[in-house]
């Protein structure tokens, strides 16, 4: 059966083929990828489940990918030979039972999307976008390069997939506002890396101007092709739960493309008969960059950009998210809530999670801190099954981790509650014994 998809404006409904270079409608609305749901619905949900499970993490190209195993409902317009995949998806769904017990929730699971090729969930969307560009170039379109503005993870993912495809990449990064680990990724993969003296919102304005004046292709999440890959997070975690829908999903929110993607995936799965109910969605924002939280406080009656302040959760330091309209629409349909976290709350939440065996990024710390508040307020019931989407690998943020444990985050008003400094001693057995016994006494007192 032939499946089809197209771009459609979320405001006026105007349509374009997926191989057209369009990001924003003339009416001002963003496009989203719309699938022929009637065609998808002709196959029973039980058969879709069986097909997706048969393909999952297998070796048949390209269906072993956690994204391309759902090709029919992701991007059927790309030929298999033009798929650019680094075997994304298949990330661990970690049962955080110790941490869940401490928080007072029935089941807590962490979907570790940072366990991916470039260390973040952005790989799930970038494989779709770069594959579509490769298809367009194969069909004769003159697209010389792909460009993005980034707070670190998008640039790393685009650079890796562009390198794998042999397509030039341009990234615009805010100077001194991302970790060294994130900065070196696009550099190592050969991308033209511009370090710009502004914040992410400033980089975003510049890259939008660049794609209008030059024929480069935009890779930011206002390009809804990325949303199609990112929505597979929800599909995959259901596979890992044997298709049982959790009660809540908590996800950090910055540019809000991931929020839109997650909701879109669940709504489509319900239409296709894969699930018969929807989870509730909680979006977590850093207090220093919280425009969606402020909108939620008004019942989503209005949305106003904010000037984002410095936050340890640098990847979501976004005051003017491009996907706000899509996100609000999804939040309304999934009965969503929004919570925020201070710098101290997110830092301590990370350290607390790490002491249960995780190694969390600061953005996951925002989600965990927000979850704790929602449990305390009674919004999330103690008997709930909750999944927190961990968006990036903690190893990308060594400065944050070291700064916390050495109590050097004072500029963010963080006084660490779980600091753990190394103890220096000479190569002397008595000193070692004394240090060990003192530590044991303090831990087990």
Legacy VTK file of the C-alpha trace (Angstrom):
# vtk DataFile Version 3.0
C-alpha trace
ASCII
DATASET POLYDATA
POINTS 445 float
0.000 0.000 0.000
1.247 3.493 -0.861
1.267 5.942 2.042
1.420 9.695 1.608
2.207 12.730 3.738
2.389 16.477 3.106
3.010 19.827 4.803
-0.142 21.552 6.037
-0.451 24.947 7.729
-1.809 24.650 11.276
-3.804 27.882 10.796
-5.192 28.100 7.260
-4.735 24.503 6.050
-2.689 25.292 2.925
-0.741 22.276 1.618
2.690 21.656 0.114
4.617 18.546 -0.884
7.346 17.411 1.507
10.050 18.155 -1.081
9.149 21.840 -1.172
11.316 24.287 0.783
8.702 25.791 3.105
8.788 26.456 6.843
6.198 29.100 7.574
2.926 29.812 5.759
2.087 33.166 4.189
-0.596 33.511 6.861
2.086 33.306 9.563
1.286 29.774 10.731
3.772 26.939 10.978
3.484 23.833 8.861
3.164 20.336 10.227
3.483 17.016 8.463
0.046 15.493 7.928
-0.340 11.838 6.983
-3.079 10.108 5.030
-4.687 8.708 8.160
-7.382 6.944 6.166
-4.729 4.851 4.408
-2.863 4.195 7.666
-6.142 3.221 9.313
-6.834 0.445 6.811
-4.309 -1.733 8.618
-5.588 -2.795 12.076
-3.703 -1.489 15.098
-2.758 -5.020 16.125
-1.006 -5.506 12.780
0.865 -2.208 13.122
2.076 -3.294 16.548
3.238 -6.637 15.188
5.062 -4.987 12.255
6.791 -2.390 14.417
7.855 -5.035 16.940
9.211 -7.305 14.192
11.394 -4.506 12.834
12.531 -3.077 16.168
16.340 -2.969 16.442
16.739 -5.523 13.672
19.237 -5.560 10.807
17.026 -5.045 7.726
17.845 -1.625 6.228
16.559 0.883 7.215
13.873 -0.603 9.454
16.121 -1.550 12.368
16.320 2.127 13.263
13.908 3.116 16.025
12.682 5.876 13.692
12.655 4.181 10.287
10.988 1.086 11.700
7.896 3.329 11.698
8.589 4.733 8.219
4.972 4.606 7.020
3.861 7.040 9.733
7.095 9.066 9.779
8.231 9.944 6.247
7.119 7.638 3.415
8.420 10.130 0.804
12.069 9.080 1.269
13.401 6.140 -0.744
15.196 3.531 1.357
18.451 4.240 -0.534
18.330 7.893 0.561
17.734 7.249 4.251
20.570 8.669 6.374
20.552 6.626 9.575
23.076 6.005 12.341
20.814 3.417 13.977
19.047 5.955 16.183
16.457 5.022 18.769
16.421 1.938 20.950
17.360 3.984 24.007
17.012 2.515 27.474
13.778 2.799 29.445
15.232 2.786 32.943
13.080 1.791 35.911
14.131 4.365 38.522
12.537 2.512 41.414
14.793 3.930 44.143
14.265 7.502 42.984
10.534 6.918 42.507
10.211 5.605 46.052
11.974 8.698 47.387
9.656 10.970 45.409
6.529 9.088 46.411
5.289 7.905 43.026
4.144 4.379 42.151
6.375 3.787 39.129
9.048 6.121 37.799
10.743 5.382 34.495
13.411 7.419 32.706
13.457 7.254 28.903
17.139 7.865 28.303
17.094 9.533 24.889
20.616 10.809 25.468
21.845 7.246 24.920
22.080 7.939 21.193
24.746 8.584 18.578
25.380 12.258 19.418
24.055 12.127 22.976
20.596 13.685 22.669
17.078 13.043 21.410
17.756 15.403 18.475
19.099 12.442 16.463
15.551 11.089 16.152
14.414 14.133 14.214
17.625 14.859 12.358
17.671 11.486 10.607
14.341 12.386 8.967
15.304 15.919 7.969
18.718 15.026 6.536
17.238 12.020 4.711
14.639 14.285 3.093
17.371 16.692 1.986
19.347 13.800 0.513
16.207 12.734 -1.368
15.668 16.271 -2.675
19.275 16.532 -3.834
18.982 13.126 -5.524
15.898 14.430 -7.331
17.865 17.380 -8.696
17.178 20.185 -6.227
20.123 22.527 -5.653
20.501 22.576 -1.860
24.140 23.462 -1.104
24.011 23.116 2.698
21.857 22.644 5.786
21.908 25.233 8.596
20.654 25.574 12.160
20.778 27.776 15.218
21.468 25.762 18.327
22.059 25.658 22.048
24.334 22.668 21.460
22.453 19.441 20.843
20.809 20.337 17.514
24.147 21.432 16.056
25.846 18.223 17.191
23.155 16.073 15.638
22.959 18.005 12.367
26.738 17.967 11.976
26.925 14.198 12.474
24.105 13.371 10.078
25.335 15.898 7.526
28.787 14.293 7.679
27.281 10.825 7.245
25.335 12.037 4.207
28.190 14.084 2.724
26.117 17.290 2.890
27.758 20.550 4.115
26.481 21.914 7.442
26.448 25.428 8.943
25.719 25.930 12.643
25.162 29.166 14.567
25.929 28.908 18.297
25.635 31.514 21.077
29.174 32.300 22.247
30.032 31.076 25.759
26.510 29.718 26.369
27.040 26.021 25.629
29.348 23.422 27.156
32.763 22.659 25.665
31.585 19.093 25.021
28.714 20.404 22.900
30.887 22.943 21.065
33.452 20.389 19.943
30.915 18.006 18.379
30.072 20.041 15.227
33.696 21.143 14.959
34.862 17.523 14.977
32.278 16.554 12.350
33.498 19.260 9.983
30.615 21.743 10.197
31.158 25.457 9.593
30.731 26.582 13.201
29.862 30.235 13.869
30.219 31.356 17.504
27.997 34.429 17.676
27.959 37.065 20.408
24.254 36.718 21.193
21.823 34.233 22.752
19.894 31.417 21.057
16.995 33.672 20.091
19.485 35.983 18.370
21.042 33.022 16.533
17.580 31.909 15.476
16.773 35.296 13.962
20.044 35.218 12.042
19.610 31.709 10.674
16.082 32.515 9.523
17.501 35.488 7.633
20.232 33.298 6.180
17.853 30.687 4.749
15.766 33.442 3.145
18.722 35.097 1.433
20.622 31.929 0.488
19.445 28.534 -0.712
20.461 26.674 2.451
17.966 24.367 4.137
16.745 25.094 7.672
17.145 22.312 10.251
15.541 23.905 13.310
12.336 22.494 14.751
10.143 25.030 12.963
10.872 22.604 10.120
8.282 19.984 10.981
10.170 17.100 9.348
12.141 16.872 12.586
8.929 16.516 14.568
8.152 13.293 12.688
11.287 11.592 13.949
11.005 12.934 17.466
7.464 11.624 17.859
8.819 8.068 17.744
9.980 8.490 21.371
6.375 7.892 22.412
5.915 4.941 20.077
9.129 3.306 21.248
8.428 3.641 24.952
5.039 1.984 24.363
6.831 -0.907 22.654
9.009 -1.195 25.747
5.859 -1.234 27.917
4.230 -3.916 25.719
1.885 -1.195 24.395
0.510 -0.185 27.804
0.051 3.610 28.005
1.626 5.294 31.082
-0.388 7.755 33.156
1.992 10.704 32.773
4.905 11.759 30.611
7.138 14.594 31.869
9.353 16.348 29.331
11.638 19.398 29.447
10.498 22.231 27.188
12.671 24.776 25.360
11.880 25.445 21.713
8.856 23.150 22.289
9.333 20.965 19.218
9.748 17.856 21.381
6.504 18.645 23.231
4.656 18.983 19.932
6.213 15.790 18.605
5.364 13.645 21.594
1.715 14.691 21.601
1.404 14.313 17.836
2.715 10.757 18.007
0.204 9.693 20.645
-2.720 11.311 18.834
-1.800 9.516 15.609
-1.341 6.185 17.385
-4.856 6.496 18.763
-6.208 7.223 15.284
-4.411 4.146 13.934
-5.757 1.925 16.698
-2.405 1.222 18.349
-3.684 2.624 21.666
-7.126 3.350 23.041
-6.216 6.108 25.486
-3.776 9.000 25.862
-1.314 9.807 28.637
-1.304 13.183 30.321
1.607 15.438 29.488
3.636 17.651 31.839
6.095 20.157 30.382
8.934 21.326 32.616
10.653 24.665 32.104
13.506 26.447 33.854
12.203 29.502 35.715
14.739 31.657 33.874
13.200 30.688 30.507
9.529 29.904 31.097
7.210 31.432 28.469
5.029 28.318 28.199
4.626 28.147 31.984
3.468 31.779 32.020
0.999 31.026 29.236
-0.278 27.992 31.139
-0.942 30.195 34.153
-3.414 32.132 31.973
-5.069 28.960 30.685
-3.125 29.313 27.406
-5.292 32.316 26.559
-2.199 34.216 25.439
1.456 33.589 24.740
4.206 36.178 25.095
7.928 35.632 24.482
10.269 36.433 27.377
13.896 37.460 27.539
15.530 34.265 28.784
18.104 34.603 31.548
21.142 32.430 32.132
20.223 28.953 33.288
22.191 25.798 33.999
19.740 24.073 31.647
21.358 25.821 28.697
19.663 23.786 25.947
16.244 25.110 26.994
17.362 28.711 27.531
14.842 29.894 24.937
12.497 32.797 25.515
10.859 32.880 22.072
10.176 29.241 21.100
9.142 28.772 17.479
6.852 25.794 18.189
4.726 27.430 20.898
1.518 27.300 18.845
1.858 23.613 18.023
2.769 22.882 21.650
-0.268 24.641 23.105
-2.583 22.799 20.743
-1.090 19.461 21.859
-1.244 20.418 25.538
-4.935 21.167 25.277
-5.670 17.823 23.634
-3.638 15.808 26.169
-4.908 17.720 29.218
-1.371 18.921 29.809
0.159 20.921 32.636
3.301 23.043 32.864
5.609 23.417 35.868
8.875 25.289 36.358
12.062 24.751 38.371
14.559 27.147 39.900
18.282 26.729 39.374
18.727 25.308 42.867
15.827 22.883 42.370
17.088 21.540 39.056
20.671 21.202 40.303
19.674 19.307 43.443
17.255 17.129 41.434
20.132 16.098 39.163
22.381 15.242 42.088
19.630 13.291 43.821
18.964 11.294 40.652
22.673 10.630 40.178
22.836 9.131 43.670
20.306 6.524 42.535
22.541 5.354 39.674
21.692 7.842 36.913
23.926 10.554 35.437
21.497 13.235 34.417
21.777 16.331 32.249
20.498 19.623 33.737
17.415 19.555 31.505
16.393 16.202 32.932
16.947 17.851 36.321
14.306 20.422 35.360
11.869 17.605 34.563
12.602 15.756 37.813
12.254 18.914 39.910
8.956 19.701 38.201
7.763 16.136 38.786
8.512 16.433 42.489
6.409 19.603 42.662
3.519 18.029 40.770
3.513 15.074 43.165
3.616 17.400 46.173
0.709 19.454 44.796
-1.373 16.315 44.210
-1.521 16.852 40.443
0.238 13.507 39.895
-1.192 10.781 42.125
1.081 8.512 44.186
-0.116 5.391 42.322
0.751 6.780 38.861
3.111 5.290 36.289
5.296 8.220 35.190
7.866 8.430 32.394
10.409 11.258 32.421
11.975 11.988 29.051
15.706 12.476 29.596
16.737 14.511 26.576
20.546 14.427 26.664
23.570 12.603 28.018
24.890 13.886 31.340
28.464 13.527 30.101
27.848 16.533 27.838
27.800 18.808 30.870
30.981 18.180 32.915
31.286 21.843 33.949
27.826 21.692 35.521
28.576 18.473 37.381
31.957 19.617 38.686
30.620 23.053 39.588
27.853 21.515 41.657
30.047 19.168 43.662
32.717 21.826 44.197
30.080 24.398 45.235
30.946 26.794 42.411
27.436 27.563 41.166
26.893 30.537 43.428
26.076 32.840 40.505
22.991 30.668 39.973
22.110 30.808 43.687
22.810 27.097 44.066
23.938 25.804 47.459
24.383 22.068 46.824
22.482 19.709 49.103
24.194 16.567 47.781
27.781 17.684 47.117
30.365 14.916 47.118
33.981 16.050 46.932
36.945 13.701 46.487
39.060 13.260 49.599
42.793 13.788 49.061
45.227 11.733 51.150
48.839 10.683 50.912
49.871 7.211 49.811
49.681 6.115 53.422
47.529 3.220 54.636
46.661 4.868 57.950
45.422 8.014 56.179
43.394 5.883 53.779
41.870 3.868 56.675
40.995 7.048 58.565
39.344 8.614 55.512
37.349 5.449 54.818
36.174 5.034 58.410
35.203 8.681 58.730
33.207 8.453 55.523
31.484 5.251 56.607
30.611 6.805 59.963
29.137 9.907 58.315
27.119 7.919 55.779
25.707 5.354 58.215
25.368 7.553 61.317
LINES 1 446
445 0 1 2 3 4 5 6 7 8 9 10 11 12 13 14 15 16 17 18 19 20 21 22 23 24 25 26 27 28 29 30 31 32 33 34 35 36 37 38 39 40 41 42 43 44 45 46 47 48 49 50 51 52 53 54 55 56 57 58 59 60 61 62 63 64 65 66 67 68 69 70 71 72 73 74 75 76 77 78 79 80 81 82 83 84 85 86 87 88 89 90 91 92 93 94 95 96 97 98 99 100 101 102 103 104 105 106 107 108 109 110 111 112 113 114 115 116 117 118 119 120 121 122 123 124 125 126 127 128 129 130 131 132 133 134 135 136 137 138 139 140 141 142 143 144 145 146 147 148 149 150 151 152 153 154 155 156 157 158 159 160 161 162 163 164 165 166 167 168 169 170 171 172 173 174 175 176 177 178 179 180 181 182 183 184 185 186 187 188 189 190 191 192 193 194 195 196 197 198 199 200 201 202 203 204 205 206 207 208 209 210 211 212 213 214 215 216 217 218 219 220 221 222 223 224 225 226 227 228 229 230 231 232 233 234 235 236 237 238 239 240 241 242 243 244 245 246 247 248 249 250 251 252 253 254 255 256 257 258 259 260 261 262 263 264 265 266 267 268 269 270 271 272 273 274 275 276 277 278 279 280 281 282 283 284 285 286 287 288 289 290 291 292 293 294 295 296 297 298 299 300 301 302 303 304 305 306 307 308 309 310 311 312 313 314 315 316 317 318 319 320 321 322 323 324 325 326 327 328 329 330 331 332 333 334 335 336 337 338 339 340 341 342 343 344 345 346 347 348 349 350 351 352 353 354 355 356 357 358 359 360 361 362 363 364 365 366 367 368 369 370 371 372 373 374 375 376 377 378 379 380 381 382 383 384 385 386 387 388 389 390 391 392 393 394 395 396 397 398 399 400 401 402 403 404 405 406 407 408 409 410 411 412 413 414 415 416 417 418 419 420 421 422 423 424 425 426 427 428 429 430 431 432 433 434 435 436 437 438 439 440 441 442 443 444
